[in-house]
């Protein structure tokens, strides 16, 4: 039986593919679990249209991510914080703090995209990577200075 896969099925194929499988496997597993539908001409044509729309959408998000990456590469964030002995901060700077500071500059980034392995706890300058897209990673400069007040 020919089926159009709606989801990735290990050992069979990925979503959107038309595969030939045993009739019993299709009837008893794939179709009841909504993993596939019978491969009719209309279903195959609809899946192709969905794939084409996804490719266009992916290309658009890639271009937007590249543009945002150029802006972020030129962005420097200044943090003035209280610090103690050995330039250790009282507190820390987290990805949420970086997102807030970017928002002040009208740049919107999801905090989960900031690849900060641990909160910043020392004075200094460092590059913080932000993964905007699977193919685009931008680095924003974070400068942490002692607050003299």
N, C-alpha and C positions, 0 to 999 in steps of 0.2 A: 504494500500500500504506500502511496506517495503522501507525505505529510509536510506541512509548512510549520517549521518550529517557531513557537512564540517566545520561548526562553531558551537559554543555553542548556543543553542536555549533555552531561559528560559522556564521552564515548560515541555520541551520535553526531552532534554539530552545534552550531551557534544559532542564535535567534535570527530569523529571516531566511534561513536556508531551506531548500526543498530536499528532503531525504527519502529514500526508499527504506522502509522498515517492515518487519513482519506484521501481518494483519493483527495477530493476537496482542503484540506489544503495543500497537497503536490503539486498539480498542480497549484494552484492559489497563494501560498505564498512561500513555501520552495524552489521549483525548480526555479521559475523566479528570486528570490532574491539571488540565488546561495548559499543558506544555506544548501542544501542537493542535493544528486543525487539518482537516483533509485538504490536500493541495488542489483546489479547483482553480480554473483560469482566473476568476475574479479575485480570489484570495491571494494568488501569486502576484497579480497586477497591483493590488492594494499594498502588499508588502514591499514591492519595488518602489511605489510612490512614497511610502513611509521612509524607506532607506534613502531615497534621493533628498527628501526634506531634511533628514538627519545630517546628511553630508553637507548640505548648504548651511544648516544651523551651526555645525561644527566649524566650518570655514569662517563664518562670521564671528564666532566666539574667539577663534584663534587670532583674528585681526584685532579685535577689541583688546585681547590680553597683551598682544605685542605693543599696542599703543599705550596701554596703562603701564606696561613694563618700562617703556622709554621715560614716562613721567616719573615713575618711582625711582629709576636709576639716578635721576637728577635731584631727588628729594633728600633733604637732610632734616632729621628730627632732633631738636634740642630738649634735653631734660635737665632741669636744675633741681637737685635733691640734696638732702642732708646726708652727710657721710661722716664716719668716725675714723678711728685709727686704721692705718693701712689702706685707705681709700675704699673701705667697705661701706656699702649703703645701709642706711636705716630703712629697711624694707627692700623692695625690689621693683624692677620694671618688667612687666609681663607683656604678652602679646595683646591683651586687652588695652593696656596703656598705649601701645603703639597704634592700635586701631583708632583709639580716641584722638590721638595727636594727628593721625592722617585725616580723620573726619574734620578736624579744625581747618585743614587745608583743602577741604571739599574733595577728598579722595576716599572712595568707599571700597574697603577690602574686608572680606570675612576673616575673623580672627583665627579660624581653623587653617587658613592658608599660610599663616605666618609660621615658618619653620624655626622656631626658637626652642632649642633642646631643653634649656633651663632658663628661669628668669635671670635677668641681668642684675648682678649684685655688686658690681664694681664700677668705679669711675673709668672713663675712657671713651674711645670711639671704636665702633665695630659695625660691620656690615651684617644685616639681618636678611636672609633670603625669604622671599614670598613667592610661593608656587601659585601662579595665576591660572595656569593651564598645564596639562601634562607635558607640553612642549615648551612652555615659557616660565622661566623663573627669573624674577627681578630681585635686585638687592637694594635695600634702602639703608642709608647711613644713619645710625643712631649715636648721638653724642651725649654722654652723661657727664655733667659738670657738677662741682660742689656748689651748693647754695650758700652764699656768704651772709645771708640775712639771719 
